[in-house]
Amino acid sequence: KPINHNDFSILKKMLSLRGPDAEGLWNSENKDIVLISQRLSTQDNRSVANQPCYSSDKSIVSILNGEIYNHDEIRENLISKGYKFLTKNDTEVIANAYHFWGKDFLSKIKGQFAFVTFNKNKQEGILARDELGVCPLYYFMNEEKFYFSSTPESIFLQLKQILNINKQALSDFMIAGTVSEGNTFFENIKYLKPGNFFEVILNQKMQS
């Protein structure tokens, strides 16, 4: 469903939970898909490097939390194949790598990360998390909505409702001192397991 003005004001509040160096937002033409990011600048401090970042042809949009350790190597590989880069940002590398290799690029990257990259033309994308699970990635999904974030608090802002406690997760924690993998203490909010990814195809169910 298109996002209305009030929803965009909530998105701004979500950004305040991250940061603090620069913020950015991309939304689709009918405003049914929105990607927002507030970054801590560690590689390229120029405004052109603010997220979201795009592929050379602007068809891919990407946001990243964390760092791709071998982004210089992948960038040079893509440059040799004709890709042009505006920044030294590893998020731009993700966008172009997804454009060239599709989801196979996941086997080429190394680092600590949680990211989403989306193909605007094909209306499909990927959410992924590093193998060690250093960077968190939470999500909420039902038949109408899909929210994701590096913090559950920002998802609460979007839902605008009180979620029930996940009683099974609470029981697991009381007995074993941990919550079963993929679950949180809140019903319907889960986290992407380390080393996993979702393939999202608009108007279809997610594939993992």
Buried (B, 14 or more C-beta within 10 A) or exposed (E): EEBEEEBBEBBEEBBEEBEEEBBBBBBBEEEEBBBBBBBEBEBBEEEEBBBBBBBBEEBBBBBBBBBBBBBEBBBEBBEEEEBEBEBBBBBBBBBBBBBBBBBEBBEEBBBBBBBBBBBBEEBBBBBBBBEEBBBBBBBBBEEEEBBBBBBBEBBBBBBEEEBEEBEEBEEBBEEEEEBEEEBBBBBBBBBBEBEBBBBBEEEEEEEE
